């Protein structure tokens, strides 16, 4: 159950689970290395002890999410799935929301400092992300755990906000009691710090302190929740090391950091953020259909890796899916399975059905299905097609629209290509350049026309009706 408190979404606990049956995997989640899931364990020399702890008794494992937007994006999925793997193995997952650290800004993996956010925006983003994480865990339990024949209770995710404990701390006391345990040499040696110090814009003191706060978060969770494991992307290793050092000096207890591989596309861009267009987990920002299509368009070279990293399918089943895909790659079976699993996790059964229904209609040439979509859905589906706004006028022809949308360099080219059948309006070939546009055929009920030149070049006309 999710409740709101101070504008945040927190997990309510009515009972304490004393025993949790595991039927998915043994407690040692480090065996997920077979899927390429983990990159490093810190400290490396203690990996055997970490394996022993994970395999012998339930542990608490946390990962952090800063409220930089009102939704997480697909780049956050790997960390969420890491927490879900921990939950499936009988451990206690904690999702830490950075109500405090989000106001500072993590410099890891960035070339410039984040823009400061107003407190009201931070609170709004926290509420949205907390609700989103809760929904994903609910979808997982309902559709990917219970309905797939797994038995036994799962420990419900605990959602915490680090602003709750920093609100009670005095600044001078914090610097005096916590800051004294950090050494400048170690802090300056972090890769995230070094890259920023050498950049043109440098690094602010605010960003430099981020690792202190993330380190203290772990110390707080160790004290309050006996949390000995932190999960994060590979770019979080420096912050994880800082937390380990702080705890070793203050508590003298063994704790471990686990990092996950950074997923990039063929161009080297962060997963789901190519061309600056993030693919969001919120249905209001990226529809279930657009999310589904994002994964359906996964290149053949990447799909097996993503099936291993982002789904809970057993390795034998993934090998079977890939064998079928290799025999008939034109059917895109592997990509469809990837899209199904992740759309179900993020948007549930209803979201997946809607995505599959629209996909089926569009690929069968059903123009009415295209008219049900929003501009953002169409744009994401057709490769970030440019959007052109046009005021409708009486007597506008296919040629007029093609030229106003800048589909062709010259009118002569337009007439030649349209006449040869190389131009479509709303998935239908338009062979007559002089044909007058008609509502319902050339202009859909959502006020959109989708134009295509050849096989790949799409343009979206948004009619100012």
Buried (B, 14 or more C-beta within 10 A) or exposed (E): EBEEEEBBBBBEEEEEEEEBEBEBBEBBBBBBEEBEBBBBBBBEEBBEEBBEBBBEEBBBBBBBBBBBBBBBBBBBBBBBBBBBBBBBBBBBBBBBBBBBBBBBBBBBBBEEBBEEBEEEBBBBBBBBBBBBBBBBBBBBBEBBBEEEEBEBEBBBBBBBBBBBBBEEBEEEEBEEEBEEBBEEEEBEEBEBBEBBEEEEEEBEEBBBBBBBBBBBBBBBBBBEBEBBBBBBBBBBBBBBBBBBBBBBEBEEEBBBBBBBBBBBBEEEEBBBBBEEBBBBBBBEBBBBBBBBBBBBEBEEEBBBBBBBBBBBBEEEEBEEBBEEBEEEEEEBBBBBBBBBBBBBBBBBEEBBBBBBBBBEBBEEEBBEBBBBBEBBBBBBBBEEBEBBEBEBEEEBBBBBBBBBBEBBEEEEBBBEBBEEEBBBBBBEEBBEBEBEBEEEBBBBEBBBBBBBBEEEBBBBBBBEE
